[in-house]
Amino acid sequence: MLRISQMEMFPEEYKTLSLKKPLSRKNRLVSLSLFLDDRGVIRVGGRLDNANYSYDTKHPILLDSKHHITKILFRCEHLKLMHAGPQLLLSNIRQTYWPLGGRNLSKGTFRECVKCFRFRCQAVQPVMGQLPRARTQLEFPFYNCSVDYAGPMLIADRKGRGARLIKSYICVFVCLAVKTVHLELVTDLTKDAYLAALKRFVARRGKPHSILSDNGTAFVGVFNELAQFLANSNLETDFAQEAIKFSFTPPYSPHFNGITEAAVKSTKRHLKTIVHSSHLTYEEMNTYLVQIEAILNSRPLVALSSSPDDLTALTPSHFLIGRPLISVSQPQVHSVNITRLDRYKRIEHLRQHFWNRFSHEYVVMLQQRTRWHASTGELKLNQLVLIRDKTQPPLHWLLGRIVKVFPGADGITRVAEIKTKKGSITRAFNNLCPLPIEDDVSTRAGCSETSRT
């Protein structure tokens, strides 16, 4: 088989050596000092005749990396060496064979190995999309908001000795426009507890137009139950008469709800700094959460402006009460004498002042893309992909085929439906890794269909 492959890839050289003639000086293989052994196989002459090595090492068999037999040989050696890297694979091959273009073939063999690919796979990351309309549309605070859970945390059921520790969670509501935060303490992840927290939120902040919920698995343990609850609940029917629109992000994609994830991170940081390892009661924990809420709502949205009319930086609390929640109440300075206005126009003037600062200072800062400046990779229909799962080792990740894609408003696809052995699932592109053997699989599939017809 090796002699046949040499006759196919080196016909002129084989014919010349069979006639016992030297190769031309312009031949690309003249530096290898080729010769035919007693079995009619082309070997490399070289300069190692006096070396204390085996005959195969001193005179390896000449192969071409483009031949199918050479590719099979590299794959078998790659498996024999327990999925060795390109350098070790080529080093062992050259103990017996001299493949032309062997370095590129060894890299390609390592790159196309599916089992090796599982440990070094790169997911597709589309370019950062356009801001949703809810991020720049400001009717009033919490008109469009998102919700997520943080925890669990242990709280004491009562004060004193013998207190029993119970789990509690923080329900975090964030306004998508001005990043206003509202925190609610709940004792479980049931539907009733979430609806009770939602009713308290509506009673204190007003009824929102839309609520975005996270289906991701950014948390461990019990938060998987939360994702299942959000995906399978019938909140739409329960609040249909309230005209609240519920929408959900793709599973395993916390960056689709990144503004709430950032609020959760800030809440945890303040809470860990205050509580440490203490176990508070429900009232004490709720008091701390309200104070943390005031601190988060008093953070500047933008840097302090250089205008002499603006004495403080714009914060989310300005859209709630007209001043930071942690500052002392003081009169505002404006471009007109507000004492000459009646009460309604005075309040309207204050409201429009913050609205104008929101549009001129804060929204402009959202123009720049901070990451994902360009798309990396592309996924198409019927393409084989590896589905990344943080809860499983790479060898247990599912393989699937893309059966449907969901383009965004900007025309860029970021979510796809994948058919796996466990059924169809929906995942964002950041969890999908295209297999490097897609073209080979498509070719074999096309050949099998042709043979059937």
C-alpha positions in Angstrom: 0.0 0.0 0.0 2.9 2.4 0.7 4.5 1.6 -2.6 1.2 2.2 -4.4 0.7 5.6 -2.6 4.3 6.5 -3.7 3.6 5.6 -7.3 0.5 7.8 -7.2 2.1 10.8 -5.6 5.6 10.6 -7.0 5.3 9.0 -10.5 8.2 10.7 -12.1 10.6 10.2 -9.2 9.5 6.5 -8.9 10.1 5.9 -12.6 13.5 7.6 -12.5 14.7 5.6 -9.4 13.4 2.3 -10.9 15.7 2.9 -13.9 18.5 3.5 -11.3 19.0 7.1 -12.5 19.7 10.1 -10.3 17.1 12.7 -9.8 17.4 16.0 -11.6 19.1 18.9 -9.8 15.9 20.9 -10.1 13.8 18.3 -8.5 12.3 19.3 -5.1 13.3 16.0 -3.5 16.9 16.0 -4.6 18.2 17.0 -1.1 16.7 13.8 0.4 19.0 11.4 -1.5 16.1 9.1 -2.4 16.6 5.4 -3.3 14.6 2.2 -3.7 15.0 -0.6 -1.2 14.7 -4.3 -2.0 10.8 -4.1 -1.7 10.5 -1.3 -4.2 9.7 1.4 -1.6 11.2 4.9 -1.8 13.3 5.7 1.2 15.3 8.8 2.3 19.1 8.4 2.0 20.2 11.3 4.2 23.5 11.4 6.1 22.9 9.1 9.0 24.4 5.8 7.7 27.0 5.8 10.4 24.5 6.6 13.2 23.7 3.9 15.8 19.9 3.9 15.0 17.6 1.4 13.4 17.3 1.1 9.6 13.8 2.6 9.5 15.1 5.7 11.5 18.1 6.2 9.3 16.2 5.7 6.1 12.5 6.6 6.7 9.9 5.8 4.0 8.9 8.8 1.9 5.2 9.8 2.1 3.0 12.7 0.9 0.7 14.4 3.4 -2.0 14.8 0.8 -2.5 11.1 0.3 -5.3 9.3 2.1 -3.1 6.6 3.5 -0.8 9.2 5.1 -3.8 10.8 6.8 -5.0 7.5 8.1 -1.5 6.8 9.4 -1.4 10.1 11.3 -4.9 9.5 12.8 -3.9 6.0 14.0 -0.7 7.3 15.6 -2.6 10.2 17.2 -4.9 7.6 18.9 -2.0 5.3 19.8 -0.2 8.2 21.5 -3.4 9.0 23.5 -4.3 12.1 21.6 -0.8 13.6 21.6 -0.1 17.1 20.4 1.2 18.0 16.9 4.9 18.0 17.9 4.9 14.6 19.6 2.8 13.2 16.8 5.2 14.3 14.1 8.2 13.2 16.1 7.0 9.6 16.4 5.9 9.5 12.8 9.4 10.5 11.6 10.9 7.5 13.4 9.7 5.4 10.5 8.3 7.7 7.8 9.3 11.0 6.2 6.0 12.8 5.4 6.3 15.8 3.1 4.2 18.6 4.7 4.0 16.5 7.9 3.9 19.5 10.2 0.7 20.9 8.7 -0.8 17.4 8.6 0.0 16.8 12.3 -1.6 20.1 13.2 -4.6 19.4 11.1 -5.0 15.9 12.6 -4.9 17.4 16.1 -7.3 20.1 15.2 -9.9 17.8 13.6 -9.9 15.3 16.5 -13.4 15.7 18.1 -12.2 14.4 21.5 -9.3 16.9 21.6 -11.6 19.6 20.3 -13.9 19.2 23.3 -11.1 20.5 25.6 -10.1 23.5 23.6 -13.3 24.4 21.7 -14.1 28.1 21.0 -17.6 29.3 21.0 -19.0 31.6 18.4 -19.4 35.2 19.7 -21.5 37.6 17.6 -20.8 41.3 17.6 -22.4 43.3 20.5 -26.0 44.1 19.4 -27.9 47.3 19.4 -29.4 48.5 22.6 -33.0 47.4 23.1 -35.6 50.2 22.9 -36.3 49.7 26.7 -32.7 50.9 27.5 -33.3 54.3 26.0 -37.1 54.7 26.3 -37.8 56.5 29.6 -41.5 57.0 30.5 -41.0 56.7 34.2 -38.8 54.5 36.5 -39.4 50.7 36.3 -41.6 51.1 33.2 -39.4 48.4 31.6 -37.6 46.3 34.1 -35.8 43.0 34.6 -35.8 40.6 37.5 -33.3 38.1 38.9 -32.7 36.2 42.1 -29.6 36.3 44.4 -28.7 33.9 47.1 -29.4 31.7 48.9 -28.6 33.3 52.3 -29.1 31.9 55.8 -31.3 33.9 58.2 -32.4 33.1 61.7 -36.1 32.4 62.3 -35.9 34.2 65.7 -33.5 35.9 68.0 -31.6 34.3 70.9 -30.3 30.8 71.4 -31.8 27.8 69.6 -32.6 29.8 66.5 -33.0 27.7 63.4 -31.4 28.8 60.1 -33.6 29.0 57.0 -32.8 29.9 53.5 -33.8 33.2 52.0 -33.3 34.9 48.6 -33.2 38.4 47.2 -35.5 39.3 44.4 -33.7 42.0 42.4 -35.8 44.4 40.2 -33.8 46.8 37.9 -35.1 49.5 35.7 -33.7 49.0 32.2 -33.6 52.7 31.5 -32.0 54.4 34.5 -30.7 51.3 36.5 -32.9 52.0 39.5 -32.8 49.0 41.8 -35.6 47.5 44.0 -34.8 44.7 46.4 -37.3 42.2 47.9 -36.5 39.6 50.5 -38.2 36.2 49.9 -38.0 33.0 51.8 -38.3 30.4 49.0 -38.3 30.0 45.2 -41.9 29.1 44.8 -44.3 30.8 42.5 -46.4 32.2 45.4 -43.3 33.9 46.9 -42.3 35.4 43.6 -45.9 36.7 42.9 -46.0 38.2 46.5 -42.7 40.0 45.8 -44.0 41.2 42.5 -47.2 42.6 44.1 -45.1 44.4 46.7 -42.9 45.8 43.9 -46.0 47.0 41.9 -47.6 48.6 45.0 -44.5 50.6 45.8 -43.0 51.4 42.3 -46.0 51.2 40.0 -47.1 48.7 37.5 -44.4 48.0 34.8 -45.0 47.6 31.2 -42.7 44.7 30.7 -40.5 42.4 32.9 -37.5 40.5 31.5 -36.5 37.3 33.4 -33.3 35.4 33.2 -33.4 31.7 32.3 -29.7 31.3 32.6 -27.7 29.1 35.0 -25.3 31.8 36.4 -26.0 30.3 39.8 -25.6 26.9 41.2 -27.9 24.5 43.1 -31.3 25.8 43.7 -31.1 28.5 40.9 -31.6 25.7 38.3 -35.1 25.3 39.8 -35.7 29.0 39.4 -34.8 28.7 35.6 -37.3 25.9 35.3 -39.9 27.9 37.2 -39.5 30.9 35.0 -39.7 28.8 31.8 -42.7 26.7 32.7 -44.8 29.2 34.8 -48.0 30.7 33.6 -47.3 34.2 34.6 -48.6 35.5 31.3 -52.1 34.2 32.1 -52.1 35.3 35.7 -51.2 38.9 34.8 -52.9 39.2 31.4 -55.5 41.5 32.8 -52.7 43.7 34.3 -51.2 44.2 30.8 -47.7 43.2 32.0 -45.6 41.6 29.3 -43.2 38.9 30.5 -40.3 37.9 28.3 -37.4 35.5 28.9 -33.8 35.4 27.8 -32.3 32.2 26.2 -31.1 29.5 28.7 -27.4 29.6 29.8 -27.0 33.2 28.6 -26.8 35.6 31.6 -25.3 38.3 29.4 -28.7 38.8 27.8 -29.7 40.1 31.1 -26.4 41.7 32.1 -27.8 44.8 33.7 -29.5 42.7 36.4 -26.5 40.5 36.8 -24.4 43.6 37.6 -27.0 44.7 40.2 -26.9 41.2 41.8 -23.1 41.4 42.0 -23.2 44.8 43.6 -25.9 43.7 46.1 -23.8 40.7 47.1 -20.7 42.8 47.6 -22.4 45.2 49.9 -24.2 42.4 51.8 -21.0 40.4 52.3 -19.2 43.5 53.6 -21.9 44.2 56.2 -23.1 40.8 57.3 -19.8 38.7 57.1 -20.7 35.4 58.8 -23.5 36.7 61.0 -27.0 35.3 60.8 -29.6 38.0 60.8 -33.3 37.8 61.4 -35.8 38.5 58.6 -36.4 42.1 59.9 -32.7 42.8 60.2 -31.9 41.4 56.7 -34.8 43.3 55.2 -33.5 46.5 56.8 -30.0 46.0 55.4 -31.4 45.3 52.0 -33.4 48.6 52.0 -30.3 50.5 53.0 -28.3 48.7 50.2 -31.0 49.6 47.8 -30.7 53.3 48.7 -26.9 53.1 48.2 -27.2 51.5 44.8 -29.8 54.0 43.7 -27.5 56.9 44.8 -24.6 55.8 42.5 -23.8 58.3 39.8 -24.9 57.3 36.3 -22.4 59.7 34.8 -19.5 61.8 36.0 -20.2 65.2 37.5 -20.9 67.6 34.7 -19.0 70.8 34.3 -22.1 72.9 34.2 -22.5 75.3 37.1 -26.3 74.6 37.1 -25.7 70.9 38.0 -24.4 70.6 41.6 -24.7 66.9 41.9 -24.1 63.9 39.5 -27.1 62.3 37.9 -28.2 59.2 39.9 -31.1 56.8 39.6 -32.7 58.2 42.7 -33.1 61.6 40.9 -35.9 59.9 38.9 -37.5 58.7 42.1 -37.4 61.6 44.5 -35.4 64.2 42.7 -32.2 63.9 44.8 -29.8 61.1 46.0 -31.4 59.0 48.7 -28.3 59.2 50.9 -27.9 63.0 50.6 -29.4 65.8 52.7 -32.4 67.5 51.1 -31.4 70.8 49.5 -33.0 73.2 46.9 -32.1 72.7 43.3 -30.6 75.4 41.1 -32.1 75.9 37.7 -31.9 78.2 34.7 -35.3 79.9 35.5 -36.8 81.3 38.7 -39.1 78.4 39.6 -40.7 80.5 42.4 -42.6 82.3 39.6 -44.2 79.1 38.4 -47.2 77.4 39.8 -46.9 74.1 41.6 -47.7 71.9 38.6 -45.3 73.6 36.3 -42.6 73.7 39.0 -42.8 69.9 39.4 -42.9 69.4 35.6 -39.8 71.6 35.2 -37.9 69.5 37.8 -38.9 66.3 36.0 -37.9 67.6 32.6 -34.6 68.7 34.0 -33.6 65.1 34.9 -35.1 63.8 31.7 -32.9 66.2 29.7 -29.8 65.2 31.6 -30.7 61.6 31.0 -30.9 62.1 27.2 -27.8 64.4 27.0 -25.4 62.8 29.4 -26.3 59.1 30.1 -27.7 57.9 26.8 -24.7 59.2 24.9 -22.4 57.1 27.0 -24.2 53.9 25.8 -23.1 54.5 22.2 -19.7 52.8 22.5 -19.3 49.0 22.3 -17.2 48.0 25.3 -16.7 44.4 24.1 -17.5 42.0 21.2 -16.5 44.6 18.7 -16.6 42.1 15.8 -18.2 38.7 15.3 -16.0 35.6 15.8 -17.1 32.6 13.8 -20.4 31.9 12.1 -23.1 29.2 12.5 -25.4 28.0 9.7 -28.3 25.6 9.4 -27.6 21.9 9.5 -24.1 22.5 11.1 -22.8 20.2 13.7 -22.0 21.9 17.0 -20.8 21.0 20.5 -23.1 22.4 23.2 -21.1 23.8 26.1 -22.4 22.9 29.6 -20.7 24.4 32.7 -22.2 21.6 34.9 -20.6 18.8 32.9 -17.1 17.8 31.9 -16.2 18.4 28.2 -16.4 14.7 27.3 -20.1 14.7 28.4 -21.1 17.7 26.4 -23.9 17.1 23.9 -23.5 17.1 20.1 -26.3 18.5 18.1 -27.3 19.9 14.7 -28.7 23.4 14.1 -32.2 23.2 12.8 -33.4 26.8 13.3 -31.9 30.2 13.8 -33.4 33.3 15.3 -32.1 36.6 13.7 -32.2 39.7 15.9 -33.6 43.1 15.0 -30.2 44.1 13.5 -30.1 41.0 11.3 -27.4 39.2 13.3 -28.3 35.8 14.6 -27.4 35.1 18.2 -29.8 32.3 19.2 -30.3 28.9 17.6 -32.4 25.8 18.1 -30.4 22.6 18.2 -31.5 19.0 17.7 -29.8 16.6 20.1 -30.3 13.0 21.2 -32.3 14.4 24.2 -34.6 16.5 22.0 -34.5 20.1 20.7 -33.1 22.8 22.9 -32.5 26.6 22.4 -29.1 28.0 23.1 -27.3 31.3 22.5 -24.2 31.2 20.2 -21.8 31.8 23.1 -22.6 28.2 24.2 -22.2 26.6 20.7 -18.8 25.4 19.4 -18.8 24.4 15.7 -17.0 21.1 15.1 -13.9 21.3 12.8 -15.1 18.3 10.8 -18.3 19.9 9.5 -17.3 19.9 5.9 -16.3 16.2 6.0 -19.6 15.2 7.6 -21.6 17.1 5.0 -19.7 15.4 2.3 -20.3 12.0 3.7 -23.9 12.8 4.2 -24.2 13.9 0.6 -22.4 10.8 -0.7 -24.8 8.5 1.3 -27.8 10.2 -0.1 -26.5 9.9 -3.6 -25.8 6.2 -3.2 -29.3 5.7 -1.9 -30.9 7.3 -4.9 
